[in-house]
Amino acid sequence: MELGREYRLLEVCNPKAAKEALDKDPKVGLLLPCTIAIYVDGSITRISLLRPSMLLNLIPESKLTNLGAEAEQKLKAAIDKTR
């Protein structure tokens, strides 16, 4: 299928954090790995991330809030370095 624009999806994973999350709650496996979308919008390259903290809210009884916030901080820092 042709999109008519450059569009890339990157799946990123920190194996240590993923193991910690899966050890705490195996249901989190449905949310791994984190996906970053990179696409061209007109003349601007956009980078977007579905925040891990929001994803982990899909599993309300999970005890992964801190892990999600930490992963989100690292991913946002990596994205910010591209500017």
C-alpha positions as CSV (number, residue, x, y, z in Angstrom):
1,M,0.0,0.0,0.0
2,E,1.3,3.4,-0.9
3,L,1.0,6.2,1.7
4,G,2.2,9.0,-0.5
5,R,4.7,10.2,2.1
6,E,7.8,9.0,4.1
7,Y,6.5,7.2,7.2
8,R,8.6,5.0,9.5
9,L,7.7,3.1,12.6
10,L,10.5,2.2,15.0
11,E,10.0,-0.3,17.7
12,V,12.2,0.4,20.7
13,C,12.8,-1.8,23.7
14,N,15.0,-1.8,26.8
15,P,15.3,-5.5,27.5
16,K,16.1,-5.0,31.2
17,A,13.0,-2.7,31.7
18,A,10.8,-5.1,29.7
19,K,11.8,-8.0,31.9
20,E,11.1,-6.0,35.0
21,A,7.7,-5.0,33.7
22,L,6.8,-8.6,32.6
23,D,7.9,-10.0,35.9
24,K,5.5,-7.6,37.7
25,D,2.6,-8.0,35.3
26,P,2.7,-10.4,32.3
27,K,-0.3,-8.5,30.7
28,V,2.1,-5.6,29.9
29,G,3.6,-7.8,27.1
30,L,0.7,-6.6,24.9
31,L,2.1,-3.1,25.1
32,L,5.7,-3.9,24.2
33,P,7.8,-2.6,22.6
34,C,7.3,1.1,22.5
35,T,6.7,2.5,19.0
36,I,8.0,5.8,17.7
37,A,6.5,7.2,14.4
38,I,8.6,9.3,12.1
39,Y,6.9,11.0,9.2
40,V,7.0,14.0,6.9
41,D,4.1,16.5,7.2
42,G,4.5,19.0,4.4
43,S,8.1,20.2,4.8
44,I,8.3,19.2,8.5
45,T,9.6,15.9,9.8
46,R,7.5,14.8,12.8
47,I,8.4,12.4,15.5
48,S,5.7,11.0,17.7
49,L,5.5,8.7,20.7
50,L,2.6,7.2,22.5
51,R,3.7,7.9,26.0
52,P,4.5,4.7,28.0
53,S,2.8,6.2,31.1
54,M,-0.5,6.5,29.1
55,L,-0.2,2.9,27.8
56,L,0.4,1.5,31.3
57,N,-2.9,3.2,32.4
58,L,-4.6,0.6,30.2
59,I,-3.6,-1.9,33.0
60,P,-5.0,-0.1,36.0
61,E,-4.1,-2.7,38.6
62,S,-0.5,-2.8,37.4
63,K,2.3,-1.5,39.6
64,L,4.3,-0.1,36.7
65,T,3.7,3.6,37.0
66,N,7.3,4.4,37.9
67,L,8.7,2.2,35.2
68,G,6.5,3.8,32.6
69,A,7.5,7.3,33.7
70,E,11.2,6.3,33.6
71,A,10.9,4.8,30.1
72,E,9.0,7.9,28.9
73,Q,11.6,10.2,30.2
74,K,14.4,8.3,28.4
75,L,12.5,8.1,25.1
76,K,11.6,11.8,25.2
77,A,15.2,12.7,25.8
78,A,16.3,10.6,22.8
79,I,13.7,12.3,20.6
80,D,14.7,15.8,21.9
81,K,18.3,15.1,20.8
82,T,17.1,14.9,17.2
83,R,16.2,18.6,17.2
